[in-house]
Amino acid sequence: MSDHLDTRCIHVPHAFHEETKAVSFPIYQTATFGHIGLGQSTGFDYTREKNPTREHLEELITGLEQGVDTCAFSSGMAAVSACFELFSPGDHVVCSEDLYGGVVRLFDQVSKKNGLSFDYVDTTNPALIEAAIRDNTACLYIETPSNPMMNVTDLAECHRIAEEHGLLLIVDNTFLSPYLQNPIALGADLVVHSGSKFIAGHNDTISGFVTSRTPELAERIRLMLKTMGGALSPFDSWLVVRGLKTLALRMERQERNAHELARWLREQDAVAKVFYVGLDDHPGHAVNASQARGAGSMISFHTRTPELAKQVLEGLKLVTFAESLGGTESLITYPMVQTHPDVPVEVRERLGITETLLRFSVGIENVEDIRADLAQAFTGA
Ligand SMILES: *Cc1c(COP(=O)(O)O)cnc(C)c1O
């Protein structure tokens, strides 16, 4: 199999569908599969457990993330939830303080009830991670770059700490996609994705993935998929397979657009501060460059005033004011209200998730058109 990730977005090692040589993998829209005989199976019995279309997608993601196995879930949150079923009451988790809001809600409103406890720390500083570790710490959960502040955590340092203390290292790789970053190669045990973002890439499908570093972990995650039942449907699996084919092209174009727009945003009177990992003076620029192949296409920025933030959200015409990110269409989000309302206000304030913060997912449109749309929204004409 090719070592090149752009090829791996499209091809898996074995030739599929020997009989028909269909180039697009078929959608096996079936709930169940006939048995050949007593105790005999084709390998497929029931779609919640295993389905050929979903399996094809899982193999593609495994190839990209360099793990041993991937489970495809019906959403990113279903994928993260499955990971936290691996722990037992009493276990303690150290996690990035700047996390996707839905994950914070899962921890605070579900996992705590199940007996887990959490410490949110500034994981950009490895010393703070080590200081938070207790006897019962079982997991280190990292997002890098983080949502929405674009903080970068050193994954090799996390691996060193996880090894020393016997922690499971879980990395949410949604923001860079497997095309730009592979946490398992840097020592992560599990990689989670919201496939709804860059992987599917067209703002049309919700999905999630967990890729495992070892067969033992893979078996435990597969048990969760089968038992909790949040598997991705055959049709949605097919949509993600189709979207994934152009991941490399999309990432390259989106990143190029984002670089240009981040530099331009910095010069605008309406903008107070820009957070983009690709800018040389971003505090995480060097660490990101050491562990990823690019900076991605997520930009956050503060407008000078709260009124300007509102004006931009309501005044953009080409860029859509909507949740989500990573797709072909540029989207702008108001994290304080849309994605992070469940993060305690004092934490939000400390992180900088305020009424002037906007999160901008740069799409594949012509960069001149995106820039012109922002410019007209800033002037409020
Ligand atoms: C969107 C997102 C999730 C949740 O994924 P869904 O597919 O929306 O359930 C988790 N982590 C990050 C970083 C995300 O952006």
The ligand as an SDF file (V2000), in Angstrom:
LIG
                    3D

 15 15  0  0  0  0  0  0  0  0999 V2000
  -17.5510   18.7390   16.2720 C   0  0  0  0  0  0  0  0  0  0  0  0
  -16.5330   18.2460   17.2170 C   0  0  0  0  0  0  0  0  0  0  0  0
  -16.7840   17.1530   18.0590 C   0  0  0  0  0  0  0  0  0  0  0  0
  -18.1280   16.4690   18.0930 C   0  0  0  0  0  0  0  0  0  0  0  0
  -18.4230   15.8390   16.8780 O   0  0  0  0  0  0  0  0  0  0  0  0
  -19.9200   15.6360   16.2930 P   0  0  0  0  0  0  0  0  0  0  0  0
  -19.6620   14.9360   15.0090 O   0  0  0  0  0  0  0  0  0  0  0  0
  -20.5080   17.0010   16.1210 O   0  0  0  0  0  0  0  0  0  0  0  0
  -20.6730   14.8370   17.2830 O   0  0  0  0  0  0  0  0  0  0  0  0
  -15.7590   16.7140   18.8740 C   0  0  0  0  0  0  0  0  0  0  0  0
  -14.5540   17.3230   18.8910 N   0  0  0  0  0  0  0  0  0  0  0  0
  -14.2860   18.3950   18.0990 C   0  0  0  0  0  0  0  0  0  0  0  0
  -12.9410   19.0310   18.1600 C   0  0  0  0  0  0  0  0  0  0  0  0
  -15.2610   18.8880   17.2450 C   0  0  0  0  0  0  0  0  0  0  0  0
  -14.9850   19.9470   16.4770 O   0  0  0  0  0  0  0  0  0  0  0  0
  1  2  1  0
  2  3  1  0
  2 14  2  0
  3  4  1  0
  3 10  2  0
  4  5  1  0
  5  6  1  0
  6  7  2  0
  6  8  1  0
  6  9  1  0
 10 11  1  0
 11 12  2  0
 12 13  1  0
 12 14  1  0
 14 15  1  0
M  END
$$$$
